Amino acid sequence: MKPDTETKREREKEMVSQMIALYCKKNHHTKGTLCPDCAALTQYARQRSDKCPFMETKTFCSNCAVHCYKPEMREKIRCVMRFSGPRMLFHHPVAAMRHMIETKKEQYRLKGRK
């Protein structure tokens, strides 16, 4: 069963929020709240997801041909993903496994098109 667009959008927003929270906790030593920079990044990422016109056909931003983040924010989210991605398996295992499976499916689907 394929999730509807709004379910995908909410799941993506939740995943990015969890990754930023993990990054902030481990790198900025916050407890239960985000530092101002990470809070701004979370808000920005969620807004980008809300406005994404490709949500119906893409899995995650990393698989999208159009990069809608401003360069500064794109670099920040890249740092977050690089740090939090491997650690998500220990902190949010179900979400991490779902993300890995969906990413592999998307890679397989795109490979079949070529």
N, C-alpha and C positions, 0 to 999 in steps of 0.2 A: 504494500500500500504506500503510495507516494504522499508525503505530507503536503498540505496546501501551502500557498505562498506565505500567508501570515504566520503559520506555525514555523516554517523555515526561518522567517525573518526574526521571530521571537527567540528561537533556539540559537541563531547566530548572534543576536544581541546578548543573550545570556552567556554564551561561550566567551565572547570577547570581554565581557564584564568580569567574568571569573578569572580570565587570564591576566587582565590588568590588575585586579585585586591581589592575585598571587604575586605578581611582579612587585607591586607597591609594598606589600607586607615584607617580602624578603629583601628588597633593595633599599627601601626607604624606611624600613622598620616601623611601619604603622601598625596599629592594633584596632581592628574593627572599623576603621574609616580610611578613606583614601587621602593622600596628600593632594594639594590643589592641582598640581600638574597632572597627576593620574586621574583625578576627578574630571578635569577638562578633557583629557584624552578619551575617557569613557563616554562622556556626553557627545563628543565629536563623532566617535565611532558609531554610537547608537543613532545619531542623526543621519550619518552616511547610509546606514543600513535602512533606515526609514524611507530614504529617498531613492533607494536603488531600483532602477527600472528593469534590471536583469534578474531579480530575485527568483522569478519563476523558472529560469533555465539554468542558473548557476548553482554550485554547491556552496563555495566559500569565496571570499574576496581574492584569495591567493590564486584561484582558478579563473578569475575574470580578466578579460582582455582590456577592459577600461579601468584605469586606476583613478578613482575620484578623490583620493586623499590629497591634501596639500603636501608638498614635498617634506616640510618639517614634521607634520603629523604622520606621514608615511614612514619616515625614519624612526619616529618614536614607537609606532605600532610594530615595526619590524623588530626593534630591540625587545619589546614585550613578548612577541611571538617566539623569538629565538630563545629567550630565557624560560618562558612559561610552558611552551609546547611540550618539551620532554618531561616536565614536572607534573603536568596535568594528569598523567596516568596514576600518580600517587595521591593527588588531592581531589580529583573528580574523575574517577576511573570510568564510569558509565558514559559520561559526556565525551571523554577522550577516546574511548573505543568507538563510539558512534561517529565521531569526527574522522578517525582513521579509516573506518569502513567506507564512509561516504566519499572521502577523498580518493581512495583506491578505486571505487566504482566510477567516479568522475574521470580519473586518469584512464581507466580502461575504456570508457565510453568515448573519450576524445581520441584515444589511440585508434579505435575502430573507424573513425571518420577519415583518417589520413590515407 
